[in-house]
Amino acid sequence: MQERMPDVTELAPGAYKALFALEAFLGQSGLPAATRHLIKLRASQINGCGFCVDMHAHDAKKDGESDERLWSVATWREAPYYTAEERAALALTEAATRLADNPDGVPDDVWDEAADHYGEEELAALVMAIAAINAWNRINVTIRRPAGALRRAAA
């Protein structure tokens, strides 16, 4: 796979600065880091973003995430490794990422389950985190940024 635009960050620096500001906000929000890692990984899997799956799996591992949770996030409903809060966040992530699959958008039961586990500020941060990773996925899939590119560039 040939990367289409390796210098997109330099060509659209204002846009990247805004997305990084959103990521900084999310890092300061009350949303747990483990939950942020899981939703980034799951949305990236759904969107077929190899770059983001690779990056977020490595980031989560560096932050202490277990192999079992990383390996099974695509099958979180069947895996015993996730809390009720994380399950609610993953369900909301899937529903918000797959909007085209449901003519009514995010189902009420999915929203209500998330709202039962998160306060309003955390829930707002969760919605923003889901939107952010979907934006990153769309950028990286569109430009065909390859998995591992960030680590290779840093080496």
C-alpha positions as a Markdown table, in Angstrom:
| # | Residue | x | y | z |
|---|---|---|---|---|
| 1 | Met | 0.0 | 0.0 | 0.0 |
| 2 | Gln | 1.4 | 3.4 | -1.0 |
| 3 | Glu | 0.8 | 6.3 | 1.3 |
| 4 | Arg | -0.9 | 9.1 | -0.6 |
| 5 | Met | 0.1 | 12.1 | 1.5 |
| 6 | Pro | 2.9 | 11.6 | 4.0 |
| 7 | Asp | 3.1 | 15.2 | 5.0 |
| 8 | Val | -0.6 | 15.9 | 5.7 |
| 9 | Thr | 0.3 | 17.4 | 9.1 |
| 10 | Glu | 2.5 | 20.0 | 7.4 |
| 11 | Leu | -0.1 | 20.7 | 4.7 |
| 12 | Ala | -3.0 | 21.2 | 7.2 |
| 13 | Pro | -1.2 | 22.4 | 10.4 |
| 14 | Gly | -4.2 | 24.3 | 11.8 |
| 15 | Ala | -6.4 | 21.3 | 11.5 |
| 16 | Tyr | -3.9 | 19.1 | 13.2 |
| 17 | Lys | -3.4 | 21.6 | 15.9 |
| 18 | Ala | -7.1 | 21.7 | 16.6 |
| 19 | Leu | -7.3 | 17.8 | 16.7 |
| 20 | Phe | -4.4 | 17.7 | 19.1 |
| 21 | Ala | -6.0 | 20.3 | 21.3 |
| 22 | Leu | -9.1 | 18.0 | 21.4 |
| 23 | Glu | -6.8 | 15.1 | 22.4 |
| 24 | Ala | -5.3 | 17.3 | 25.2 |
| 25 | Phe | -8.7 | 18.1 | 26.5 |
| 26 | Leu | -9.6 | 14.4 | 26.5 |
| 27 | Gly | -6.5 | 13.6 | 28.4 |
| 28 | Gln | -7.5 | 16.0 | 31.1 |
| 29 | Ser | -11.1 | 14.9 | 31.2 |
| 30 | Gly | -12.5 | 12.5 | 33.8 |
| 31 | Leu | -12.7 | 9.7 | 31.2 |
| 32 | Pro | -10.3 | 6.9 | 32.3 |
| 33 | Ala | -7.2 | 6.4 | 30.1 |
| 34 | Ala | -7.9 | 2.7 | 29.8 |
| 35 | Thr | -11.4 | 3.5 | 28.4 |
| 36 | Arg | -10.0 | 6.0 | 26.0 |
| 37 | His | -7.5 | 3.4 | 24.7 |
| 38 | Leu | -10.2 | 0.8 | 24.3 |
| 39 | Ile | -12.6 | 3.0 | 22.4 |
| 40 | Lys | -9.8 | 4.3 | 20.1 |
| 41 | Leu | -8.8 | 0.7 | 19.4 |
| 42 | Arg | -12.3 | -0.5 | 18.8 |
| 43 | Ala | -13.4 | 2.4 | 16.5 |
| 44 | Ser | -10.2 | 2.0 | 14.5 |
| 45 | Gln | -10.9 | -1.7 | 14.0 |
| 46 | Ile | -14.4 | -1.0 | 12.8 |
| 47 | Asn | -13.1 | 1.7 | 10.4 |
| 48 | Gly | -10.2 | -0.5 | 9.1 |
| 49 | Cys | -7.5 | 2.0 | 10.1 |
| 50 | Gly | -4.4 | -0.1 | 10.4 |
| 51 | Phe | -2.3 | 2.9 | 11.4 |
| 52 | Cys | -4.6 | 3.7 | 14.3 |
| 53 | Val | -5.1 | 0.1 | 15.4 |
| 54 | Asp | -1.3 | -0.3 | 15.5 |
| 55 | Met | -0.6 | 3.0 | 17.3 |
| 56 | His | -3.4 | 2.7 | 19.9 |
| 57 | Ala | -2.6 | -1.0 | 20.7 |
| 58 | His | 1.0 | 0.0 | 21.3 |
| 59 | Asp | 0.0 | 3.1 | 23.3 |
| 60 | Ala | -2.3 | 1.0 | 25.5 |
| 61 | Lys | 0.3 | -1.6 | 26.1 |
| 62 | Lys | 2.8 | 1.1 | 27.1 |
| 63 | Asp | 0.2 | 2.4 | 29.6 |
| 64 | Gly | 0.0 | -1.1 | 31.1 |
| 65 | Glu | -3.0 | -2.6 | 29.2 |
| 66 | Ser | -3.0 | -6.4 | 29.3 |
| 67 | Asp | -2.6 | -8.5 | 26.2 |
| 68 | Glu | -5.9 | -10.3 | 26.9 |
| 69 | Arg | -7.8 | -7.0 | 26.8 |
| 70 | Leu | -6.0 | -5.8 | 23.7 |
| 71 | Trp | -6.5 | -9.1 | 21.8 |
| 72 | Ser | -10.2 | -9.4 | 22.7 |
| 73 | Val | -11.5 | -5.9 | 22.3 |
| 74 | Ala | -13.0 | -6.8 | 18.9 |
| 75 | Thr | -15.0 | -9.5 | 20.8 |
| 76 | Trp | -15.6 | -7.5 | 24.0 |
| 77 | Arg | -19.2 | -8.8 | 24.4 |
| 78 | Glu | -17.9 | -12.4 | 24.8 |
| 79 | Ala | -14.7 | -11.6 | 26.7 |
| 80 | Pro | -14.7 | -11.4 | 30.6 |
| 81 | Tyr | -12.0 | -8.8 | 30.8 |
| 82 | Tyr | -14.1 | -5.5 | 30.7 |
| 83 | Thr | -16.0 | -3.6 | 33.3 |
| 84 | Ala | -19.6 | -2.6 | 33.0 |
| 85 | Glu | -18.5 | 1.0 | 32.4 |
| 86 | Glu | -16.1 | -0.1 | 29.6 |
| 87 | Arg | -18.7 | -2.3 | 28.0 |
| 88 | Ala | -21.1 | 0.7 | 27.9 |
| 89 | Ala | -18.4 | 2.9 | 26.4 |
| 90 | Leu | -17.6 | 0.2 | 23.8 |
| 91 | Ala | -21.2 | -0.2 | 22.9 |
| 92 | Leu | -21.6 | 3.6 | 22.4 |
| 93 | Thr | -18.4 | 3.6 | 20.4 |
| 94 | Glu | -19.7 | 0.9 | 18.1 |
| 95 | Ala | -23.1 | 2.6 | 17.7 |
| 96 | Ala | -21.6 | 6.1 | 17.0 |
| 97 | Thr | -19.0 | 4.7 | 14.6 |
| 98 | Arg | -21.6 | 2.7 | 12.7 |
| 99 | Leu | -24.2 | 5.4 | 12.3 |
| 100 | Ala | -25.0 | 4.3 | 8.7 |
| 101 | Asp | -26.1 | 0.9 | 10.1 |
| 102 | Asn | -29.0 | 2.3 | 12.1 |
| 103 | Pro | -31.5 | 4.7 | 10.6 |
| 104 | Asp | -32.2 | 6.1 | 14.1 |
| 105 | Gly | -28.6 | 6.8 | 14.9 |
| 106 | Val | -27.4 | 5.7 | 18.3 |
| 107 | Pro | -30.2 | 3.6 | 19.9 |
| 108 | Asp | -31.7 | 4.8 | 23.2 |
| 109 | Asp | -30.8 | 1.7 | 25.1 |
| 110 | Val | -27.1 | 2.1 | 24.2 |
| 111 | Trp | -27.1 | 5.8 | 25.2 |
| 112 | Asp | -29.0 | 5.0 | 28.4 |
| 113 | Glu | -26.5 | 2.3 | 29.4 |
| 114 | Ala | -23.6 | 4.7 | 28.9 |
| 115 | Ala | -25.5 | 7.5 | 30.8 |
| 116 | Asp | -26.0 | 5.0 | 33.7 |
| 117 | His | -22.3 | 4.6 | 34.1 |
| 118 | Tyr | -20.9 | 8.0 | 33.4 |
| 119 | Gly | -21.7 | 11.4 | 34.7 |
| 120 | Glu | -22.6 | 14.2 | 32.2 |
| 121 | Glu | -19.1 | 15.6 | 31.9 |
| 122 | Glu | -17.5 | 12.1 | 31.4 |
| 123 | Leu | -20.3 | 11.2 | 29.0 |
| 124 | Ala | -19.6 | 14.4 | 27.0 |
| 125 | Ala | -15.9 | 13.5 | 27.0 |
| 126 | Leu | -16.8 | 10.0 | 25.8 |
| 127 | Val | -18.8 | 11.4 | 22.9 |
| 128 | Met | -16.0 | 13.8 | 22.0 |
| 129 | Ala | -13.4 | 10.9 | 22.2 |
| 130 | Ile | -15.5 | 8.8 | 19.9 |
| 131 | Ala | -15.8 | 11.7 | 17.4 |
| 132 | Ala | -12.1 | 12.4 | 17.6 |
| 133 | Ile | -11.0 | 8.8 | 16.8 |
| 134 | Asn | -13.4 | 8.6 | 14.0 |
| 135 | Ala | -11.9 | 11.8 | 12.5 |
| 136 | Trp | -8.4 | 10.4 | 12.9 |
| 137 | Asn | -9.5 | 7.2 | 11.3 |
| 138 | Arg | -11.0 | 8.9 | 8.3 |
| 139 | Ile | -7.9 | 11.0 | 7.8 |
| 140 | Asn | -5.5 | 8.1 | 8.0 |
| 141 | Val | -7.6 | 5.7 | 5.9 |
| 142 | Thr | -8.0 | 8.3 | 3.2 |
| 143 | Ile | -4.3 | 9.1 | 3.0 |
| 144 | Arg | -3.4 | 5.4 | 3.4 |
| 145 | Arg | -1.1 | 6.0 | 6.3 |
| 146 | Pro | 0.5 | 2.6 | 6.9 |
| 147 | Ala | 0.5 | 0.7 | 10.2 |
| 148 | Gly | 3.7 | 1.4 | 12.2 |
| 149 | Ala | 4.5 | 4.6 | 10.3 |
| 150 | Leu | 4.7 | 6.7 | 13.5 |
| 151 | Arg | 7.1 | 4.3 | 15.2 |
| 152 | Arg | 9.3 | 4.0 | 12.1 |
| 153 | Ala | 9.5 | 7.8 | 11.8 |
| 154 | Ala | 10.5 | 8.1 | 15.5 |
| 155 | Ala | 13.2 | 5.5 | 15.1 |
